[in-house]
Amino acid sequence: MRVGVLALQGDFREHLQAVERLGARGVEVRRPWDLEGVERLIIPGGESTAISLLLRESGLDEELRRLGRAGLPLFGTCAGLILLAREVLGEDRVAPLGLIDITVRRNAYGRQIESFEEDLEVKGLGPTPLRAVFIRAPKIVAFGPRVEVLAYQDGLPVLAREGKVLVSSFHPELTGDLRLHRYFLGL
């Protein structure tokens, strides 16, 4: 399986390593033609305003919208969640792709110094909690009726899915636990 990882900015290398440890072929995606033959795509964490600008400049934004609407499985972590959202509150520098019916607020968990880790119960991953790393994380503040919440942190959704689009407020690539990447590859 060829799994693309958006490699414009952010922690794409960790996602590439995770999918390759699961036996998939990781492909760095920087231009629209890099998507050829990709069966799934991960949009990693990083700086959402910078990634949004680079998506527009590279022409990847429209191609990702087209592929997402056509059913390409997508996984957005942290900034990737922001970019896949329908709406980003109070932010005009990010042009979300609108591929999952969620409304988000950037950096809602606080600044870098307020980063934290927590064990989460995740629907569909079994009884063992998943360690989640929150770094300047976005909050899902609203979601549509077709969105399934798979995990909560302090009563707020932090892992959600709509069809073949999976998003997390946290960074699963920063732990050794591959269960969430395996879940995504199974979509």
VOBA-1610 file (N, C-alpha, C; in pm, whole numbers, padded with zeros to 5 digits, always signed):
BEGIN
Met+00084-00118+00000Met+00000+00000+00000Met+00089+00124+00000Arg+00055+00221-00085Arg+00128+00349-00092Arg+00052+00452-00009Val+00118+00503+00096Val+00057+00601+00185Val+00133+00732+00170Gly+00064+00834+00121Gly+00125+00965+00108Gly+00122+01038+00242Val+00226+01115+00267Val+00231+01202+00384Val+00266+01341+00334Leu+00177+01437+00359Leu+00202+01573+00317Leu+00332+01621+00381Ala+00428+01660+00298Ala+00564+01691+00347Ala+00601+01836+00319Leu+00506+01926+00336Leu+00532+02069+00313Leu+00596+02134+00434Gln+00561+02087+00553Gln+00606+02147+00678Gln+00555+02057+00789Gly+00620+02057+00903Gly+00569+01981+01016Gly+00638+01849+01035Asp+00575+01761+01114Asp+00638+01635+01155Asp+00602+01517+01065Phe+00623+01535+00935Phe+00588+01431+00839Phe+00677+01308+00850Arg+00803+01324+00888Arg+00896+01210+00895Arg+00847+01103+00992Glu+00794+01145+01106Glu+00745+01051+01206Glu+00628+00969+01152His+00541+01032+01074His+00430+00957+01013His+00482+00860+00908Leu+00579+00902+00828Leu+00639+00811+00729Leu+00697+00688+00798Gln+00769+00709+00907Gln+00828+00597+00981Gln+00719+00504+01036Ala+00611+00561+01087Ala+00502+00480+01143Ala+00439+00391+01036Val+00406+00447+00920Val+00340+00366+00817Val+00438+00262+00760Glu+00564+00296+00752Glu+00662+00198+00701Glu+00683+00085+00802Arg+00676+00117+00932Arg+00685+00010+01033Arg+00567-00086+01022Leu+00456-00039+00967Leu+00338-00124+00948Leu+00340-00196+00814Gly+00446-00179+00737Gly+00461-00251+00611Gly+00412-00178+00488Ala+00367-00054+00504Ala+00322+00025+00389Ala+00441+00102+00332Arg+00425+00151+00210Arg+00528+00234+00149Arg+00490+00380+00169Gly+00575+00454+00241Gly+00549+00596+00266Gly+00602+00681+00152Val+00522+00778+00109Val+00557+00865-00002Val+00545+01011+00044Glu+00651+01090+00028Glu+00644+01232+00060Glu+00566+01304-00049Val+00468+01385-00009Val+00384+01458-00103Val+00411+01607-00089Arg+00460+01667-00199Arg+00488+01811-00200Arg+00420+01883-00317Arg+00385+01810-00419Arg+00322+01865-00540Arg+00207+01773-00580Pro+00112+01823-00658Pro-00003+01741-00697Pro+00036+01608-00762Trp+00140+01608-00843Trp+00177+01483-00911Trp+00234+01379-00816Asp+00275+01418-00695Asp+00321+01321-00595Asp+00208+01233-00545Leu+00084+01274-00569Leu-00032+01198-00524Leu-00065+01079-00614Glu-00001+01071-00729Glu-00030+00962-00823Glu+00001+00827-00758Gly-00099+00741-00756Gly-00084+00607-00700Gly-00095+00599-00549Val-00116+00713-00482Val-00131+00713-00337Val-00269+00661-00301Glu-00274+00566-00206Glu-00400+00504-00167Glu-00460+00562-00040Arg-00378+00638+00034Arg-00419+00705+00156Arg-00328+00825+00174Leu-00374+00924+00252Leu-00290+01043+00273Leu-00302+01090+00417Ile-00187+01121+00476Ile-00181+01178+00611Ile-00139+01324+00599Ile-00211+01411+00669Ile-00173+01552+00680Ile-00126+01571+00824Pro+00004+01593+00843Pro+00061+01594+00978Pro+00040+01724+01052Gly+00085+01723+01178Gly+00088+01843+01258Gly+00199+01936+01208Gly+00192+02058+01252Gly+00286+02162+01211Gly+00218+02296+01232Glu+00252+02391+01152Glu+00193+02525+01160Glu+00083+02535+01054Ser-00043+02536+01096Ser-00155+02528+01002Ser-00160+02646+00905Thr-00122+02766+00950Thr-00125+02879+00857Thr-00020+02863+00747Ala+00099+02815+00784Ala+00205+02792+00685Ala+00166+02680+00589Ile+00113+02571+00642Ile+00073+02459+00556Ile-00038+02502+00461Ser-00136+02579+00512Ser-00246+02626+00428Ser-00193+02710+00311Leu-00101+02800+00339Leu-00041+02882+00234Leu+00033+02797+00133Leu+00111+02701+00180Leu+00187+02614+00090Leu+00096+02524+00007Leu-00017+02482+00065Leu-00115+02404-00012Leu-00167+02484-00130Arg-00202+02611-00104Arg-00252+02696-00212Arg-00144+02721-00318Glu-00024+02754-00273Glu+00084+02785-00368Glu+00123+02666-00454Ser+00114+02546-00398Ser+00154+02425-00473Ser+00042+02371-00560Gly-00082+02417-00538Gly-00197+02362-00610Gly-00251+02235-00546Leu-00194+02195-00434Leu-00241+02073-00367Leu-00378+02090-00302Asp-00416+02212-00267Asp-00544+02231-00199Asp-00661+02180-00282Glu-00668+02221-00408Glu-00779+02177-00493Glu-00772+02027-00523Glu-00653+01976-00541Glu-00637+01832-00567Glu-00679+01750-00445Leu-00644+01796-00326Leu-00685+01725-00204Leu-00836+01731-00185Arg-00897+01846-00215Arg-01043+01853-00207Arg-01107+01752-00304Arg-01056+01749-00426Arg-01110+01658-00527Arg-01096+01512-00483Leu-00976+01475-00438Leu-00951+01336-00397Leu-01029+01300-00272Gly-01039+01393-00177Gly-01116+01367-00056Gly-01263+01345-00086Arg-01319+01426-00176Arg-01460+01409-00215Arg-01481+01279-00293Ala-01376+01233-00360Ala-01384+01108-00435Ala-01363+00985-00347Gly-01330+01005-00218Gly-01322+00893-00126Gly-01182+00850-00084Leu-01078+00927-00116Leu-00944+00892-00069Leu-00942+00901+00083Pro-00900+00794+00153Pro-00890+00801+00298Pro-00785+00905+00340Leu-00824+00991+00434Leu-00739+01100+00481Leu-00729+01095+00633Phe-00612+01127+00686Phe-00589+01131+00830Phe-00517+01262+00862Gly-00581+01347+00939Gly-00521+01475+00978Gly-00494+01478+01127Thr-00368+01507+01163Thr-00332+01516+01304Thr-00295+01660+01338Cys-00353+01713+01443Cys-00327+01848+01493Cys-00352+01951+01382Ala-00249+02006+01320Ala-00270+02101+01211Ala-00348+02036+01097Gly-00325+01907+01075Gly-00399+01834+00971Gly-00548+01832+00999Leu-00586+01820+01127Leu-00727+01828+01166Leu-00783+01965+01128Ile-00708+02070+01156Ile-00752+02206+01123Ile-00775+02219+00973Leu-00682+02168+00895Leu-00690+02181+00749Leu-00803+02100+00688Leu-00839+01988+00748Leu-00948+01905+00695Leu-01086+01954+00738Ala-01092+02040+00839Ala-01219+02086+00897Ala-01304+02163+00796Arg-01432+02173+00829Arg-01524+02256+00753Arg-01505+02403+00786Glu-01478+02431+00916Glu-01467+02571+00959Glu-01362+02584+01069Val-01285+02694+01062Val-01188+02729+01166Val-01232+02863+01225Leu-01267+02863+01353Leu-01319+02984+01417Leu-01211+03089+01437Gly-01247+03214+01410Gly-01161+03326+01439Gly-01029+03327+01364Glu-01026+03268+01249Glu-00899+03255+01176Glu-00924+03273+01027Asp-00866+03377+00969Asp-00883+03397+00825Asp-00757+03364+00746Arg-00650+03323+00815Arg-00525+03287+00745Arg-00520+03141+00704Val-00615+03062+00752Val-00621+02920+00718Val-00743+02897+00629Ala-00720+02834+00513Ala-00829+02799+00423Ala-00855+02650+00437Pro-00949+02610+00523Pro-00973+02467+00544Pro-01027+02400+00418Leu-01000+02271+00407Leu-01040+02193+00290Leu-01187+02153+00295Gly-01249+02155+00413Gly-01392+02126+00425Gly-01427+01980+00398Leu-01343+01887+00441Leu-01366+01745+00410Leu-01419+01664+00527Ile-01435+01727+00644Ile-01502+01664+00757Ile-01585+01773+00825Asp-01706+01738+00866Asp-01802+01834+00918Asp-01773+01866+01065Ile-01662+01936+01088Ile-01627+01980+01222Ile-01590+02128+01218Thr-01611+02193+01331Thr-01567+02331+01352Thr-01458+02325+01459Val-01347+02394+01434Val-01233+02386+01526Val-01184+02524+01565Arg-01111+02526+01677Arg-01042+02646+01722Arg-00895+02610+01735Arg-00809+02687+01665Arg-00664+02663+01669Arg-00606+02690+01807Asn-00501+02617+01841Asn-00423+02638+01965Asn-00510+02652+02089Ala-00622+02585+02091Ala-00719+02604+02199Ala-00676+02541+02331Tyr-00580+02451+02328Tyr-00530+02391+02452Tyr-00417+02472+02513Gly-00380+02583+02449Gly-00278+02669+02507Gly-00149+02670+02426Arg-00052+02740+02481Arg+00077+02757+02415Arg+00162+02632+02428Gln+00277+02634+02364Gln+00370+02521+02363Gln+00402+02474+02505Ile+00422+02567+02596Ile+00459+02533+02733Ile+00347+02458+02806Glu+00225+02469+02755Glu+00111+02402+02817Glu+00080+02266+02752Ser+00173+02215+02674Ser+00157+02083+02612Ser+00149+01976+02721Phe+00082+01866+02688Phe+00066+01758+02786Phe+00043+01625+02715Glu+00053+01518+02792Glu+00023+01384+02744Glu-00086+01326+02833Glu-00168+01241+02772Glu-00275+01177+02848Glu-00313+01045+02782Asp-00352+00948+02864Asp-00401+00820+02813Asp-00550+00834+02780Leu-00588+00790+02660Leu-00726+00800+02614Leu-00785+00663+02586Glu-00912+00649+02617Glu-00988+00532+02572Glu-01036+00563+02431Val-01003+00475+02337Val-01038+00499+02197Val-01130+00388+02148Lys-01245+00428+02101Lys-01342+00334+02046Lys-01279+00262+01927Gly-01281+00129+01929Gly-01230+00050+01818Gly-01085+00009+01830Leu-01015+00053+01936Leu-00874+00015+01951Leu-00850-00084+02064Gly-00956-00130+02129Gly-00939-00227+02237Gly-00930-00160+02373Pro-00910-00243+02477Pro-00916-00192+02615Pro-00793-00114+02660Thr-00679-00131+02593Thr-00558-00061+02635Thr-00565+00085+02593Pro-00546+00179+02687Pro-00551+00321+02651Pro-00443+00358+02550Leu-00471+00462+02474Leu-00376+00517+02376Leu-00313+00641+02436Arg-00180+00648+02436Arg-00111+00767+02485Arg-00123+00876+02380Ala-00173+00992+02420Ala-00194+01103+02328Ala-00107+01221+02371Val-00037+01280+02273Val+00051+01394+02296Val-00017+01518+02237Phe-00049+01615+02323Phe-00116+01738+02282Phe-00015+01852+02283Ile+00012+01910+02166Ile+00106+02021+02153Ile+00036+02134+02078Arg+00008+02244+02147Arg-00065+02357+02087Arg-00186+02305+02008Ala-00259+02217+02068Ala-00362+02139+02000Ala-00489+02219+01971Pro-00554+02186+01859Pro-00685+02245+01830Pro-00795+02172+01905Lys-00905+02242+01926Lys-01024+02180+01986Lys-01133+02169+01881Ile-01200+02056+01882Ile-01321+02038+01803Ile-01434+02097+01886Val-01493+02208+01840Val-01596+02275+01919Val-01738+02242+01872Ala-01750+02185+01752Ala-01881+02141+01701Ala-01856+02037+01594Phe-01954+01946+01578Phe-01943+01846+01473Phe-02081+01808+01423Gly-02085+01768+01296Gly-02211+01733+01232Gly-02261+01595+01268Pro-02383+01562+01225Pro-02448+01437+01264Pro-02383+01311+01208Arg-02304+01321+01102Arg-02239+01202+01045Arg-02099+01179+01102Val-02055+01268+01189Val-01923+01255+01251Val-01932+01164+01373Glu-01846+01064+01376Glu-01839+00972+01490Glu-01719+01010+01576Val-01744+01039+01702Val-01635+01071+01795Val-01581+00939+01849Leu-01449+00920+01835Leu-01383+00796+01878Leu-01311+00811+02012Ala-01280+00935+02053Ala-01215+00957+02182Ala-01242+01098+02231Tyr-01248+01108+02363Tyr-01268+01236+02429Tyr-01153+01262+02526Gln-01125+01389+02549Gln-01032+01431+02653Gln-01103+01538+02732Asp-01123+01512+02859Asp-01190+01607+02947Asp-01327+01648+02892Gly-01399+01552+02834Gly-01534+01576+02783Gly-01541+01636+02644Leu-01427+01666+02583Leu-01426+01724+02448Leu-01375+01622+02347Pro-01433+01620+02226Pro-01387+01525+02124Pro-01245+01560+02078Val-01158+01458+02070Val-01020+01478+02025Val-00980+01381+01913Leu-01068+01287+01883Leu-01046+01192+01775Leu-01182+01165+01712Ala-01192+01190+01581Ala-01322+01178+01516Ala-01305+01126+01374Arg-01416+01074+01324Arg-01415+01016+01189Arg-01547+01046+01121Glu-01538+01080+00993Glu-01657+01090+00908Glu-01623+01018+00779Gly-01686+00904+00757Gly-01652+00824+00638Gly-01507+00781+00641Lys-01433+00821+00540Lys-01292+00783+00530Lys-01197+00894+00573Val-01251+00991+00647Val-01168+01101+00698Val-01158+01085+00849Leu-01034+01074+00897Leu-01003+01056+01039Leu-00921+01177+01084Val-00953+01233+01200Val-00878+01348+01251Val-00851+01332+01400Ser-00735+01383+01443Ser-00702+01382+01586Ser-00644+01517+01625Ser-00678+01562+01746Ser-00623+01686+01800Ser-00480+01666+01847Phe-00441+01542+01865Phe-00312+01507+01922Phe-00219+01447+01816His-00100+01410+01860His+00006+01359+01772His+00032+01210+01799Pro-00036+01118+01732Pro-00012+00975+01757Pro+00124+00928+01704Glu+00184+01004+01614Glu+00313+00966+01555Glu+00429+00986+01652Leu+00405+01054+01764Leu+00514+01082+01859Leu+00527+00977+01968Thr+00448+00872+01960Thr+00461+00760+02055Thr+00497+00636+01974Gly+00530+00530+02041Gly+00561+00405+01972Gly+00438+00322+01940Asp+00321+00369+01978Asp+00196+00295+01959Asp+00146+00317+01817Leu+00138+00210+01739Leu+00099+00218+01598Leu-00048+00187+01575Arg-00126+00168+01681Arg-00265+00125+01662Arg-00349+00224+01583Leu-00331+00353+01602Leu-00414+00450+01530Leu-00374+00455+01383His-00246+00446+01353His-00203+00438+01213His-00256+00309+01149Arg-00253+00199+01222Arg-00306+00072+01169Arg-00456+00085+01142Tyr-00528+00151+01233Tyr-00671+00176+01215Tyr-00694+00254+01086Phe-00615+00359+01064Phe-00628+00441+00944Phe-00600+00357+00818Leu-00496+00277+00820Leu-00464+00196+00703Leu-00576+00097+00671Gly-00657+00062+00772Gly-00768-00029+00752Gly-00894+00035+00700Leu-00898+00168+00689Leu-01020+00236+00640Leu-01044+00200+00493
//
